[in-house]
Amino acid sequence: MSVHALPPFDDRQILALASLASSDGGQDPVDAAIRAAAARQPAIDKPELVRFIPFDPAVKRSEATIREATGAVVRVVKGAFAIVAGLSYPSPACSTIVDELQAKGYRVLAVASGAAEKLQMAGIIALSDPPREDSTALIAELTSLGVRTIMVTGDAPATAKVVAGIIGISGPVWGTSPLPPDIQADRFSVFAGVLPEDKYQLVQTLQKAGHIVGMCGDGANDAPALRQAQMGIAVSTATDVAKSAAGIVLTEPGLGGIVASVKEGRTTFQRILTYTLRSIVHKVVQVLFLAAGLIMTGQAILTPMLMVLMMVTGDFLSMSSATDNVRPSPTPSIWKIGSLTTACIILGLFDLLFCVACFSTGRFLLNLDTGPLQTLTAVTLVFSGQAVFYVARERQHLWSSRPGKWLIVSSAVDLTLISLLAINGVLMRPLAVAIVAGLLAAAVIFSLLLDLLKVVLFRRLGIS
């Protein structure tokens, strides 16, 4: 903090006047800093506070009525320089000082005092609130994730532009308030000198333009915008009102939690997408495959016991997928229902062809009876379900990432259990070891071929 007094005032008097026009015991860090600085440099014959009007964001100033040692009643105004300058006599020297300070990124407050209608500019208080050391890296990481960061502040445009440049936000600056209803908000990177209601309008405008908006704030005045945004984020030092309005409350200083939230959200989305792809493909294929088997043999190719067994083993695999190693998508994730439907249909057709081919081999080449054919059907569906799952869990090639520990364990138990039951004829008719091994080898080859198709398909349909 630096103080620039104008004659006949001195630094101690400026701090004393500013502290009287600052709230005591509130959550405003600016007022707290001014009161602390004034306490360190107490003025001689400090005036007596008669009346205090708290800071109003709409007019960007606070006021105090004081009684000096001489008994004179004086009005003191503290706030944004442009506002205070409009209430006091012009001071060219003061304007020059303010321009220099704002060009260096300082937040500038002006203090004026005098008779009710004849205020005199007393001095300037420059506050330095440098960004956190990790801000630049966090903004860069959000940009790499496809998230555009917009700076919204009540500070002067010159100050806002300097601070934005320091943390890596570049682009046009909007510097007037109120915002026009037809503003193209996505064309600007910095909004300066805004009012709390402007933040709410800005969120709405961006949403109407088709953007998904996350709003980060800390004050009670930010609550409407935090509530309106798809994801309101309250920082760790936010007021209770802001925390209540937000969807996420950061528990540690800084904005690192925002990056973590983005990545966690995208990781969750990828798990849901994997479950959706696998479920739609395999469930639909099961129905069509059973229908095809019924047509080919004239009877059901699965017993109720086999169906229950497949459901139980499949549920273990589905539940363990929630712990799978998943990479968050590099760009914002959105549901592309049309593309997903197309992908599921194409992948499902190839899965159906694989299942029918395996069944046809057992039916027409190996001449299996009904019992072994039913066992072959169950083993085929379990093996093909595993293949489809490992193909669907990765948007790139299936070997691009290592599956989670519990997923591997669940998969191994699933394959081992169904193979042992089939070979030993437990709960089903026995099937030769060579046939089970052949089905497993065929499923591995099928997964590799389906994976090649998936990569091309996902790239064309824009699924990531």
ROZANU-952929 format. One record per residue (C-alpha): residue number from 0; residue in three letters; chain; x, y, z. Coordinates in nm, 3 decimals. Example, Ala and Ser with C-alpha at 12.3 -4.5 7.8 and 13.67 -1.06 7.14 Angstrom:
2
pos;code;unit;c1;c2;c3
0;ALA;A;1.230;-0.450;0.780
1;SER;A;1.367;-0.106;0.714
END
This chain:
464
pos;code;unit;c1;c2;c3
0;MET;A;0.000;0.000;0.000
1;SER;A;0.124;0.348;-0.086
2;VAL;A;-0.033;0.683;0.008
3;HIS;A;-0.014;0.996;-0.207
4;ALA;A;-0.140;1.300;-0.015
5;LEU;A;-0.233;1.627;-0.178
6;PRO;A;-0.163;1.959;0.000
7;PRO;A;-0.258;2.056;0.267
8;PHE;A;-0.304;1.693;0.380
9;ASP;A;-0.032;1.448;0.481
10;ASP;A;-0.014;1.069;0.469
11;ARG;A;-0.130;1.023;0.830
12;GLN;A;-0.437;1.236;0.772
13;ILE;A;-0.526;1.048;0.452
14;LEU;A;-0.508;0.714;0.630
15;ALA;A;-0.709;0.849;0.922
16;LEU;A;-0.984;0.979;0.694
17;ALA;A;-0.987;0.661;0.487
18;SER;A;-1.009;0.441;0.797
19;LEU;A;-1.311;0.637;0.922
20;ALA;A;-1.480;0.568;0.585
21;SER;A;-1.398;0.197;0.609
22;SER;A;-1.607;-0.076;0.769
23;ASP;A;-1.487;-0.216;1.098
24;GLY;A;-1.503;-0.591;1.155
25;GLY;A;-1.635;-0.672;0.807
26;GLN;A;-1.499;-0.914;0.552
27;ASP;A;-1.372;-0.650;0.311
28;PRO;A;-0.992;-0.703;0.283
29;VAL;A;-0.940;-0.351;0.145
30;ASP;A;-1.104;-0.182;0.445
31;ALA;A;-0.914;-0.414;0.680
32;ALA;A;-0.583;-0.320;0.517
33;ILE;A;-0.658;0.054;0.539
34;ARG;A;-0.755;0.032;0.906
35;ALA;A;-0.441;-0.168;0.985
36;ALA;A;-0.221;0.087;0.808
37;ALA;A;-0.394;0.375;0.988
38;ALA;A;-0.340;0.204;1.323
39;ARG;A;0.033;0.184;1.253
40;GLN;A;0.049;0.558;1.178
41;PRO;A;-0.201;0.721;1.414
42;ALA;A;-0.284;1.080;1.330
43;ILE;A;-0.273;1.363;1.580
44;ASP;A;-0.621;1.481;1.682
45;LYS;A;-0.801;1.203;1.496
46;PRO;A;-1.155;1.314;1.409
47;GLU;A;-1.461;1.160;1.570
48;LEU;A;-1.687;0.940;1.360
49;VAL;A;-2.047;1.065;1.356
50;ARG;A;-2.205;0.859;1.079
51;PHE;A;-2.087;0.584;0.846
52;ILE;A;-2.237;0.464;0.515
53;PRO;A;-2.088;0.128;0.405
54;PHE;A;-1.947;0.071;0.061
55;ASP;A;-2.215;0.039;-0.204
56;PRO;A;-2.107;-0.144;-0.523
57;ALA;A;-2.370;0.045;-0.720
58;VAL;A;-2.205;0.381;-0.652
59;LYS;A;-1.856;0.240;-0.578
60;ARG;A;-1.792;0.446;-0.267
61;SER;A;-1.835;0.459;0.109
62;GLU;A;-1.894;0.770;0.317
63;ALA;A;-1.842;0.898;0.667
64;THR;A;-1.950;1.209;0.852
65;ILE;A;-1.688;1.318;1.106
66;ARG;A;-1.642;1.588;1.367
67;GLU;A;-1.296;1.747;1.376
68;ALA;A;-1.117;1.875;1.687
69;THR;A;-1.237;2.225;1.601
70;GLY;A;-1.597;2.106;1.611
71;ALA;A;-1.650;2.132;1.235
72;VAL;A;-1.859;1.857;1.075
73;VAL;A;-1.695;1.722;0.760
74;ARG;A;-1.801;1.472;0.495
75;VAL;A;-1.546;1.208;0.386
76;VAL;A;-1.583;0.999;0.072
77;LYS;A;-1.364;0.698;-0.017
78;GLY;A;-1.400;0.494;-0.336
79;ALA;A;-1.310;0.451;-0.700
80;PHE;A;-1.112;0.746;-0.831
81;ALA;A;-1.349;0.825;-1.117
82;ILE;A;-1.645;0.838;-0.877
83;VAL;A;-1.475;1.047;-0.609
84;ALA;A;-1.322;1.279;-0.869
85;GLY;A;-1.672;1.349;-0.999
86;LEU;A;-1.780;1.462;-0.653
87;SER;A;-1.484;1.692;-0.585
88;TYR;A;-1.297;1.981;-0.741
89;PRO;A;-1.081;1.881;-1.040
90;SER;A;-0.718;1.794;-0.965
91;PRO;A;-0.499;1.749;-1.275
92;ALA;A;-0.200;1.648;-1.064
93;CYS;A;-0.403;1.376;-0.898
94;SER;A;-0.520;1.241;-1.236
95;THR;A;-0.161;1.209;-1.350
96;ILE;A;-0.065;1.013;-1.039
97;VAL;A;-0.363;0.782;-1.083
98;ASP;A;-0.279;0.709;-1.448
99;GLU;A;0.077;0.617;-1.352
100;LEU;A;-0.036;0.389;-1.070
101;GLN;A;-0.302;0.210;-1.275
102;ALA;A;-0.050;0.153;-1.553
103;LYS;A;0.156;-0.042;-1.297
104;GLY;A;-0.139;-0.257;-1.198
105;TYR;A;-0.230;-0.083;-0.872
106;ARG;A;-0.585;-0.063;-0.747
107;VAL;A;-0.644;0.306;-0.680
108;LEU;A;-0.880;0.452;-0.421
109;ALA;A;-0.940;0.823;-0.381
110;VAL;A;-1.021;1.007;-0.059
111;ALA;A;-1.201;1.343;-0.056
112;SER;A;-1.329;1.554;0.233
113;GLY;A;-1.497;1.886;0.296
114;ALA;A;-1.839;2.038;0.322
115;ALA;A;-2.129;1.832;0.196
116;GLU;A;-2.132;1.990;-0.151
117;LYS;A;-1.772;2.115;-0.168
118;LEU;A;-1.543;1.816;-0.143
119;GLN;A;-1.171;1.857;-0.190
120;MET;A;-0.952;1.573;-0.318
121;ALA;A;-0.736;1.479;-0.020
122;GLY;A;-0.520;1.203;-0.161
123;ILE;A;-0.480;0.865;-0.325
124;ILE;A;-0.431;0.521;-0.173
125;ALA;A;-0.273;0.267;-0.407
126;LEU;A;-0.320;-0.099;-0.322
127;SER;A;-0.108;-0.374;-0.469
128;ASP;A;-0.280;-0.711;-0.481
129;PRO;A;-0.047;-0.921;-0.697
130;PRO;A;-0.182;-1.249;-0.833
131;ARG;A;-0.083;-1.571;-0.664
132;GLU;A;0.235;-1.727;-0.796
133;ASP;A;0.043;-2.024;-0.931
134;SER;A;-0.220;-1.818;-1.114
135;THR;A;-0.037;-1.801;-1.448
136;ALA;A;0.025;-2.176;-1.455
137;LEU;A;-0.335;-2.250;-1.360
138;ILE;A;-0.474;-2.022;-1.631
139;ALA;A;-0.242;-2.185;-1.885
140;GLU;A;-0.355;-2.531;-1.775
141;LEU;A;-0.720;-2.436;-1.804
142;THR;A;-0.651;-2.303;-2.154
143;SER;A;-0.483;-2.631;-2.249
144;LEU;A;-0.798;-2.809;-2.130
145;GLY;A;-1.011;-2.600;-2.364
146;VAL;A;-1.149;-2.374;-2.091
147;ARG;A;-1.143;-2.004;-2.169
148;THR;A;-1.084;-1.776;-1.871
149;ILE;A;-1.250;-1.433;-1.856
150;MET;A;-1.152;-1.178;-1.594
151;VAL;A;-1.438;-0.979;-1.438
152;THR;A;-1.352;-0.704;-1.190
153;GLY;A;-1.471;-0.378;-1.049
154;ASP;A;-1.123;-0.226;-1.088
155;ALA;A;-1.040;0.036;-1.348
156;PRO;A;-0.974;-0.090;-1.705
157;ALA;A;-0.607;0.011;-1.696
158;THR;A;-0.546;-0.183;-1.374
159;ALA;A;-0.744;-0.483;-1.495
160;LYS;A;-0.553;-0.500;-1.823
161;VAL;A;-0.217;-0.502;-1.646
162;VAL;A;-0.319;-0.775;-1.401
163;ALA;A;-0.475;-0.982;-1.679
164;GLY;A;-0.153;-0.962;-1.878
165;ILE;A;0.048;-1.085;-1.581
166;ILE;A;-0.160;-1.402;-1.543
167;GLY;A;-0.178;-1.473;-1.915
168;ILE;A;-0.523;-1.343;-2.011
169;SER;A;-0.506;-1.143;-2.331
170;GLY;A;-0.773;-0.992;-2.550
171;PRO;A;-1.011;-0.695;-2.573
172;VAL;A;-1.111;-0.514;-2.253
173;TRP;A;-1.463;-0.389;-2.180
174;GLY;A;-1.447;-0.099;-1.935
175;THR;A;-1.791;0.054;-1.886
176;SER;A;-2.099;-0.027;-1.680
177;PRO;A;-2.380;-0.118;-1.711
178;LEU;A;-2.337;-0.378;-1.984
179;PRO;A;-2.564;-0.331;-2.287
180;PRO;A;-2.825;-0.606;-2.336
181;ASP;A;-2.688;-0.697;-2.680
182;ILE;A;-2.321;-0.719;-2.584
183;GLN;A;-2.125;-0.998;-2.751
184;ALA;A;-1.961;-1.108;-2.430
185;ASP;A;-1.752;-1.387;-2.582
186;ARG;A;-1.554;-1.130;-2.783
187;PHE;A;-1.393;-0.985;-2.470
188;SER;A;-1.137;-1.131;-2.231
189;VAL;A;-1.156;-0.871;-1.953
190;PHE;A;-1.456;-0.687;-1.808
191;ALA;A;-1.350;-0.398;-1.584
192;GLY;A;-1.544;-0.150;-1.374
193;VAL;A;-1.844;-0.382;-1.357
194;LEU;A;-2.121;-0.391;-1.097
195;PRO;A;-2.244;-0.711;-0.925
196;GLU;A;-2.554;-0.717;-1.145
197;ASP;A;-2.328;-0.701;-1.449
198;LYS;A;-2.172;-1.034;-1.346
199;TYR;A;-2.514;-1.196;-1.337
200;GLN;A;-2.601;-1.050;-1.679
201;LEU;A;-2.265;-1.159;-1.817
202;VAL;A;-2.324;-1.519;-1.712
203;GLN;A;-2.668;-1.514;-1.872
204;THR;A;-2.534;-1.362;-2.194
205;LEU;A;-2.263;-1.626;-2.228
206;GLN;A;-2.516;-1.902;-2.162
207;LYS;A;-2.750;-1.768;-2.429
208;ALA;A;-2.457;-1.776;-2.671
209;GLY;A;-2.428;-2.152;-2.607
210;HIS;A;-2.141;-2.153;-2.358
211;ILE;A;-2.117;-2.366;-2.045
212;VAL;A;-2.023;-2.117;-1.774
213;GLY;A;-1.832;-2.165;-1.451
214;MET;A;-1.831;-1.862;-1.222
215;CYS;A;-1.573;-1.810;-0.947
216;GLY;A;-1.646;-1.555;-0.674
217;ASP;A;-1.610;-1.475;-0.306
218;GLY;A;-1.850;-1.198;-0.206
219;ALA;A;-2.218;-1.183;-0.119
220;ASN;A;-2.268;-0.969;-0.430
221;ASP;A;-2.140;-1.259;-0.642
222;ALA;A;-2.416;-1.493;-0.519
223;PRO;A;-2.667;-1.431;-0.804
224;ALA;A;-2.402;-1.498;-1.069
225;LEU;A;-2.275;-1.805;-0.880
226;ARG;A;-2.628;-1.941;-0.866
227;GLN;A;-2.696;-1.868;-1.234
228;ALA;A;-2.380;-2.032;-1.369
229;GLN;A;-2.387;-2.400;-1.458
230;MET;A;-2.113;-2.438;-1.198
231;GLY;A;-2.066;-2.174;-0.931
232;ILE;A;-1.731;-2.193;-0.752
233;ALA;A;-1.671;-2.019;-0.419
234;VAL;A;-1.311;-1.971;-0.308
235;SER;A;-1.196;-2.078;0.039
236;THR;A;-1.224;-1.723;0.179
237;ALA;A;-1.571;-1.658;0.037
238;THR;A;-1.859;-1.529;0.246
239;ASP;A;-2.124;-1.773;0.370
240;VAL;A;-2.373;-1.632;0.120
241;ALA;A;-2.138;-1.700;-0.171
242;LYS;A;-2.065;-2.052;-0.046
243;SER;A;-2.437;-2.126;-0.018
244;ALA;A;-2.499;-2.012;-0.374
245;ALA;A;-2.206;-2.205;-0.524
246;GLY;A;-2.201;-2.563;-0.644
247;ILE;A;-1.837;-2.611;-0.544
248;VAL;A;-1.658;-2.463;-0.244
249;LEU;A;-1.279;-2.469;-0.256
250;THR;A;-1.122;-2.568;0.074
251;GLU;A;-0.767;-2.453;-0.001
252;PRO;A;-0.633;-2.111;-0.106
253;GLY;A;-0.584;-2.049;-0.476
254;LEU;A;-0.760;-2.180;-0.784
255;GLY;A;-0.597;-2.522;-0.805
256;GLY;A;-0.927;-2.678;-0.704
257;ILE;A;-1.087;-2.549;-1.024
258;VAL;A;-0.841;-2.739;-1.244
259;ALA;A;-0.888;-3.048;-1.026
260;SER;A;-1.266;-3.016;-1.057
261;VAL;A;-1.248;-2.992;-1.435
262;LYS;A;-1.031;-3.301;-1.458
263;GLU;A;-1.244;-3.496;-1.211
264;GLY;A;-1.560;-3.403;-1.399
265;ARG;A;-1.414;-3.517;-1.729
266;THR;A;-1.286;-3.838;-1.572
267;THR;A;-1.635;-3.912;-1.442
268;PHE;A;-1.779;-3.832;-1.783
269;GLN;A;-1.541;-4.079;-1.949
270;ARG;A;-1.644;-4.354;-1.706
271;ILE;A;-2.011;-4.285;-1.777
272;LEU;A;-1.940;-4.283;-2.151
273;THR;A;-1.760;-4.618;-2.127
274;TYR;A;-2.050;-4.769;-1.933
275;THR;A;-2.299;-4.631;-2.184
276;LEU;A;-2.110;-4.762;-2.487
277;ARG;A;-2.054;-5.106;-2.338
278;SER;A;-2.407;-5.142;-2.204
279;ILE;A;-2.586;-5.037;-2.521
280;VAL;A;-2.368;-5.246;-2.750
281;HIS;A;-2.362;-5.564;-2.542
282;LYS;A;-2.721;-5.556;-2.413
283;VAL;A;-2.864;-5.505;-2.762
284;VAL;A;-2.633;-5.769;-2.907
285;GLN;A;-2.744;-6.018;-2.642
286;VAL;A;-3.107;-5.981;-2.745
287;LEU;A;-3.034;-6.004;-3.118
288;PHE;A;-2.794;-6.295;-3.068
289;LEU;A;-3.046;-6.492;-2.865
290;ALA;A;-3.305;-6.422;-3.134
291;ALA;A;-3.065;-6.540;-3.405
292;GLY;A;-2.988;-6.856;-3.208
293;LEU;A;-3.357;-6.925;-3.162
294;ILE;A;-3.409;-6.897;-3.537
295;MET;A;-3.110;-7.122;-3.613
296;THR;A;-3.198;-7.397;-3.363
297;GLY;A;-3.567;-7.355;-3.301
298;GLN;A;-3.516;-7.337;-2.925
299;ALA;A;-3.373;-7.111;-2.654
300;ILE;A;-2.992;-7.109;-2.654
301;LEU;A;-2.960;-6.992;-2.292
302;THR;A;-3.107;-7.144;-1.977
303;PRO;A;-3.236;-6.926;-1.691
304;MET;A;-2.943;-7.042;-1.477
305;LEU;A;-2.693;-6.933;-1.742
306;MET;A;-2.863;-6.597;-1.777
307;VAL;A;-2.840;-6.537;-1.400
308;LEU;A;-2.476;-6.646;-1.398
309;MET;A;-2.389;-6.404;-1.681
310;MET;A;-2.569;-6.117;-1.508
311;VAL;A;-2.379;-6.172;-1.181
312;THR;A;-2.036;-6.194;-1.344
313;GLY;A;-2.115;-5.896;-1.567
314;ASP;A;-2.217;-5.682;-1.268
315;PHE;A;-1.881;-5.734;-1.100
316;LEU;A;-1.708;-5.604;-1.412
317;SER;A;-1.941;-5.304;-1.435
318;MET;A;-1.890;-5.208;-1.070
319;SER;A;-1.512;-5.240;-1.087
320;SER;A;-1.509;-5.008;-1.389
321;ALA;A;-1.585;-4.722;-1.147
322;THR;A;-1.227;-4.758;-1.018
323;ASP;A;-1.066;-4.783;-1.361
324;ASN;A;-0.770;-4.565;-1.461
325;VAL;A;-0.923;-4.299;-1.681
326;ARG;A;-0.761;-4.006;-1.856
327;PRO;A;-0.970;-3.686;-1.864
328;SER;A;-1.054;-3.572;-2.214
329;PRO;A;-0.829;-3.292;-2.349
330;THR;A;-1.130;-3.083;-2.453
331;PRO;A;-1.469;-3.009;-2.292
332;SER;A;-1.692;-3.315;-2.290
333;ILE;A;-2.043;-3.301;-2.429
334;TRP;A;-2.304;-3.563;-2.504
335;LYS;A;-2.327;-3.632;-2.877
336;ILE;A;-2.629;-3.857;-2.879
337;GLY;A;-2.638;-3.895;-3.256
338;SER;A;-2.270;-3.987;-3.279
339;LEU;A;-2.295;-4.226;-2.984
340;THR;A;-2.598;-4.398;-3.137
341;THR;A;-2.417;-4.440;-3.468
342;ALA;A;-2.107;-4.577;-3.296
343;CYS;A;-2.310;-4.821;-3.088
344;ILE;A;-2.497;-4.949;-3.392
345;ILE;A;-2.181;-5.009;-3.595
346;LEU;A;-1.984;-5.165;-3.308
347;GLY;A;-2.289;-5.369;-3.210
348;LEU;A;-2.326;-5.512;-3.562
349;PHE;A;-1.966;-5.633;-3.558
350;ASP;A;-2.013;-5.780;-3.209
351;LEU;A;-2.327;-5.957;-3.330
352;LEU;A;-2.140;-6.098;-3.629
353;PHE;A;-1.869;-6.232;-3.398
354;CYS;A;-2.120;-6.398;-3.166
355;VAL;A;-2.317;-6.550;-3.455
356;ALA;A;-1.994;-6.674;-3.615
357;CYS;A;-1.889;-6.847;-3.293
358;PHE;A;-2.232;-7.003;-3.250
359;SER;A;-2.248;-7.113;-3.613
360;THR;A;-1.908;-7.279;-3.578
361;GLY;A;-2.032;-7.482;-3.284
362;ARG;A;-2.364;-7.561;-3.446
363;PHE;A;-2.262;-7.651;-3.800
364;LEU;A;-1.887;-7.735;-3.790
365;LEU;A;-1.854;-7.896;-3.447
366;ASN;A;-2.210;-8.038;-3.451
367;LEU;A;-2.263;-7.964;-3.081
368;ASP;A;-2.582;-8.076;-2.912
369;THR;A;-2.824;-7.835;-2.746
370;GLY;A;-2.659;-7.851;-2.402
371;PRO;A;-2.302;-7.777;-2.514
372;LEU;A;-2.440;-7.513;-2.753
373;GLN;A;-2.602;-7.335;-2.460
374;THR;A;-2.270;-7.344;-2.274
375;LEU;A;-2.092;-7.215;-2.584
376;THR;A;-2.346;-6.929;-2.604
377;ALA;A;-2.282;-6.825;-2.243
378;VAL;A;-1.903;-6.839;-2.283
379;THR;A;-1.922;-6.646;-2.611
380;LEU;A;-2.131;-6.368;-2.458
381;VAL;A;-1.899;-6.336;-2.157
382;PHE;A;-1.585;-6.330;-2.373
383;SER;A;-1.732;-6.085;-2.626
384;GLY;A;-1.856;-5.866;-2.340
385;GLN;A;-1.502;-5.846;-2.206
386;ALA;A;-1.372;-5.759;-2.552
387;VAL;A;-1.631;-5.484;-2.602
388;PHE;A;-1.558;-5.339;-2.257
389;TYR;A;-1.182;-5.312;-2.310
390;VAL;A;-1.239;-5.159;-2.651
391;ALA;A;-1.493;-4.906;-2.516
392;ARG;A;-1.288;-4.796;-2.211
393;GLU;A;-1.032;-4.613;-2.427
394;ARG;A;-1.104;-4.346;-2.687
395;GLN;A;-0.768;-4.427;-2.845
396;HIS;A;-0.627;-4.778;-2.890
397;LEU;A;-0.715;-5.013;-2.606
398;TRP;A;-0.349;-5.049;-2.508
399;SER;A;-0.307;-4.670;-2.467
400;SER;A;-0.365;-4.686;-2.090
401;ARG;A;-0.333;-4.949;-1.820
402;PRO;A;-0.662;-5.069;-1.670
403;GLY;A;-0.722;-5.022;-1.299
404;LYS;A;-0.616;-5.291;-1.054
405;TRP;A;-0.966;-5.390;-0.948
406;LEU;A;-1.084;-5.398;-1.308
407;ILE;A;-0.807;-5.643;-1.398
408;VAL;A;-0.887;-5.859;-1.096
409;SER;A;-1.261;-5.858;-1.173
410;SER;A;-1.196;-5.938;-1.538
411;ALA;A;-0.963;-6.226;-1.450
412;VAL;A;-1.213;-6.371;-1.201
413;ASP;A;-1.494;-6.338;-1.455
414;LEU;A;-1.301;-6.517;-1.731
415;THR;A;-1.162;-6.785;-1.502
416;LEU;A;-1.497;-6.857;-1.340
417;ILE;A;-1.693;-6.897;-1.662
418;SER;A;-1.413;-7.105;-1.818
419;LEU;A;-1.387;-7.346;-1.522
420;LEU;A;-1.763;-7.384;-1.497
421;ALA;A;-1.786;-7.454;-1.870
422;ILE;A;-1.498;-7.704;-1.877
423;ASN;A;-1.616;-7.891;-1.567
424;GLY;A;-1.984;-7.879;-1.654
425;VAL;A;-2.096;-7.700;-1.336
426;LEU;A;-2.443;-7.543;-1.372
427;MET;A;-2.414;-7.620;-1.745
428;ARG;A;-2.318;-7.894;-1.989
429;PRO;A;-1.939;-7.942;-2.019
430;LEU;A;-1.744;-7.796;-2.309
431;ALA;A;-1.405;-7.917;-2.432
432;VAL;A;-1.100;-7.723;-2.317
433;ALA;A;-0.995;-7.672;-2.679
434;ILE;A;-1.327;-7.507;-2.761
435;VAL;A;-1.307;-7.272;-2.461
436;ALA;A;-0.947;-7.184;-2.547
437;GLY;A;-1.045;-7.127;-2.908
438;LEU;A;-1.326;-6.893;-2.805
439;LEU;A;-1.085;-6.698;-2.585
440;ALA;A;-0.831;-6.665;-2.867
441;ALA;A;-1.107;-6.559;-3.107
442;ALA;A;-1.227;-6.296;-2.857
443;VAL;A;-0.873;-6.152;-2.829
444;ILE;A;-0.841;-6.126;-3.206
445;PHE;A;-1.191;-5.980;-3.227
446;SER;A;-1.106;-5.712;-2.968
447;LEU;A;-0.800;-5.601;-3.167
448;LEU;A;-0.996;-5.577;-3.492
449;LEU;A;-1.288;-5.400;-3.320
450;ASP;A;-1.040;-5.158;-3.163
451;LEU;A;-0.904;-5.058;-3.504
452;LEU;A;-1.259;-4.995;-3.623
453;LYS;A;-1.339;-4.797;-3.307
454;VAL;A;-1.044;-4.558;-3.344
455;VAL;A;-1.143;-4.470;-3.699
456;LEU;A;-1.510;-4.447;-3.605
457;PHE;A;-1.456;-4.226;-3.300
458;ARG;A;-1.228;-3.993;-3.495
459;ARG;A;-1.486;-3.946;-3.769
460;LEU;A;-1.776;-3.899;-3.525
461;GLY;A;-1.579;-3.663;-3.296
462;ILE;A;-1.608;-3.880;-2.985
463;SER;A;-1.324;-3.804;-2.742
END
